[in-house]
């Protein structure tokens, strides 16, 4: 443990250059952020449960009457900087290891979402290495040589993707940095270290410190981020409004405050994104005590054409374009399999259909999880945008969305099957095991999974037990006994797929954690909180 004034930190194992990021000045900057904004972060996190309990008791949410003036006012966000005018294809992926960072930057995408959150296991090595890679990328020095001698470097023949970094959500701590004896906020550690080391260089490159903000539940949480940005700019002598943020609308309460979130961030806002899996996870979490009306159908059957999801995405496009912000589409999680031509063709067809719907609905760009999918997404948006960088001028004034439409969970279907129960348990255990081993982006059954998939999988099982769902394919009722039996079966299937050392180190603890989460009477808000404790050996 190293102490800098009243900031204590550990050095990540196996990362020789960590000291280049964990400098005294950078850590003091993080400490300033923590002291200034940590108390308000704690208050806002405390307020989440009261808001959730009230919504769950009433089975309703609505647009806030006290902010009607914001929704009806005539205002826009700050104009986008040149580097963010065209976002038609965004590649997503972790910032560590360096090989994946280089591949994302070289992918041909307009933007790379450099993920320090859901696609990354938050080991201290990964967090610091990710920021080191982002700093090296900004300097143009990022490179990697594999153990086999293969060299990876940044391309010189075409533009690199513009980096938009996603720090962790407000709820996650960072146990490897303490300020005045308290664990620091993971969000403030990620932002503080990244901003301190890259902001000036990014500006010199013609870009800037750009961020994706995850897991927000209210405009007040967006206001906190806005104040963090304003302070950071002033502290480092950077012009106000240089930071630009895109907010993921991936919680159900945030869907009712899109206008207000953009308003609070308006001098720093860039747009909103439709984070579909976390959004469904949030519906379960938020209305977990509200009865059968909020029981979601099997997640594999819920498409973006369901009325519930159409209401959410169309409202997002209308809100963004009305305020001069970008509307960013969701993840194409399917990935090609270069050894399976049939699977690859199916992946491309799904991506094309998904991106075509988004482009025609008015989105300005969308996400893909694999470099091979970049050309498909680009081709679809090229067909709609032509020479235009975006379609913010398409106002979608035809869209009118009510609170009832946003909460119309039955419109997504009612099918629940024991086959999907088995699939959810398999994915939740397998993903969590790999996450515990230090990898947050995992290919499972030709899908690129991140923490959002595990969250909805385990939440759906908990909800089914809570409501005694009857599975249509077997006629069995979701009980703790049935789920526990199926969980053991899936654990044994996974045991046969991996070596004994890996199973004992990661898969057995993952199975126990998932069992605890799905079988407990009480619902745990985030899988990643107890999983992070396991990573940290707590």
KAJOBEL-V615218 format. One record per backbone hydrogen bond with DSSP energy under -0.5 kcal/mol. CO is the residue of the C=O (numbers start at 1). NH is the residue of the N-H. Records with the same first field share a line. If there is no record, write none. Layout:
CO: NH + NH
This chain:
2: 9
3: 5
4: 7
6: 8 + 180
7: 4
8: 178
9: 2
12: 15
14: 16
15: 18
17: 20
18: 21 + 22
21: 23
23: 27
24: 28
25: 29
26: 30
27: 31
28: 32
29: 33
30: 34
31: 35
32: 36
33: 37
34: 38
37: 41
38: 42
39: 43
40: 44
41: 45
42: 46
43: 47
44: 48
45: 48 + 49
46: 50
47: 51
48: 52
49: 53
50: 54
51: 55
52: 56
53: 57
54: 58
55: 59 + 60
64: 67
65: 68
67: 70 + 71
68: 72
69: 73
73: 75
81: 84
82: 85
85: 87
88: 366
89: 91 + 110 + 111
90: 368
91: 113
93: 115
97: 101
98: 102
99: 103
100: 104
101: 105
102: 106
104: 107
105: 161
110: 162
111: 91 + 113
112: 114 + 164
113: 93 + 115
114: 116 + 166
115: 95
117: 120
118: 451
120: 122
121: 123
123: 127
124: 128
125: 129
126: 130
127: 131
128: 132
129: 133
130: 134
131: 135
132: 136
133: 137
134: 138
135: 139
136: 140 + 141 + 142
137: 140
142: 154
144: 152
146: 149
150: 146
152: 144
162: 112
164: 114
165: 167 + 212
166: 116
169: 172
172: 186 + 187
174: 177 + 184
176: 10
177: 184
178: 8
179: 182
182: 179
184: 174
185: 189
186: 190
187: 191
188: 192
189: 193
190: 194
191: 195
192: 196
193: 197
194: 198
195: 199
198: 202
199: 203
200: 204
201: 205
202: 207
203: 206
208: 210
209: 244
210: 165
211: 246
212: 167 + 214
213: 248
218: 222
219: 223
220: 224
221: 225
222: 226
223: 227
224: 228
225: 229
226: 230
227: 231
228: 232
229: 233
230: 234
231: 235
232: 236
233: 238
234: 237
239: 242
244: 211
245: 270 + 271
246: 213
247: 249 + 273
248: 250
249: 275
251: 255
252: 256
253: 256
254: 257
255: 258
256: 64
257: 261
258: 262
259: 263
260: 264
261: 265
263: 266
265: 268 + 269
266: 78
268: 245
270: 326
271: 247
272: 328
273: 249 + 275
274: 276
275: 279
276: 280
277: 281
278: 282
279: 283
280: 284
281: 285
282: 286
283: 287
285: 288
287: 290
291: 294
292: 295
294: 296
298: 301 + 302
299: 302
301: 303
303: 306
306: 309 + 310
307: 311
308: 312
309: 313
310: 314
311: 315
312: 316
313: 317
314: 318
315: 319
316: 320
317: 321
318: 322
319: 323
320: 323 + 325
321: 324
323: 77
326: 272 + 328
327: 364 + 365
328: 274
330: 367
331: 333
332: 369
333: 448
336: 338
337: 340
340: 344
341: 345
342: 346
343: 347
344: 348
345: 349
346: 350
347: 351
348: 352
349: 353
350: 354
351: 355
352: 356
353: 357
354: 358
355: 359
356: 360
357: 361
358: 362 + 363
359: 362
365: 329
366: 90
367: 332
368: 92
370: 373
371: 374
373: 377
374: 378
375: 379
376: 380
377: 381
378: 382
379: 383
380: 384
381: 385
382: 386
385: 388
389: 87
391: 394
393: 395
396: 399
402: 406
403: 407
405: 408
407: 409
408: 411
409: 412
410: 413
415: 298
416: 472
417: 421
418: 422
419: 423
420: 424
421: 425
422: 426
423: 427
424: 428
425: 429
426: 430
427: 431
428: 432
429: 433
430: 434
431: 435
432: 436
433: 437
434: 439
435: 438
440: 442
442: 444 + 449
444: 447
446: 335
447: 444 + 449
449: 442
450: 453 + 454
451: 455
452: 456
453: 457
454: 458
455: 459
456: 460
457: 461
458: 462
459: 463
460: 464
461: 465
462: 466
463: 467
464: 469
465: 468
469: 471 + 478
471: 474 + 475
476: 471
477: 479
479: 483
480: 484
481: 485
482: 486
483: 487
484: 488
485: 489
486: 490
487: 491
488: 492
489: 493
490: 494
491: 495
492: 496
493: 497
494: 497 + 498
499: 503
500: 504
501: 505
502: 506 + 507
503: 508
506: 510
507: 511
508: 512
509: 513
510: 514
511: 515
512: 516
513: 517
514: 518
515: 519
516: 520
523: 525
526: 529 + 530
527: 531
528: 532
529: 533
530: 534
531: 535
532: 536
533: 538
534: 537
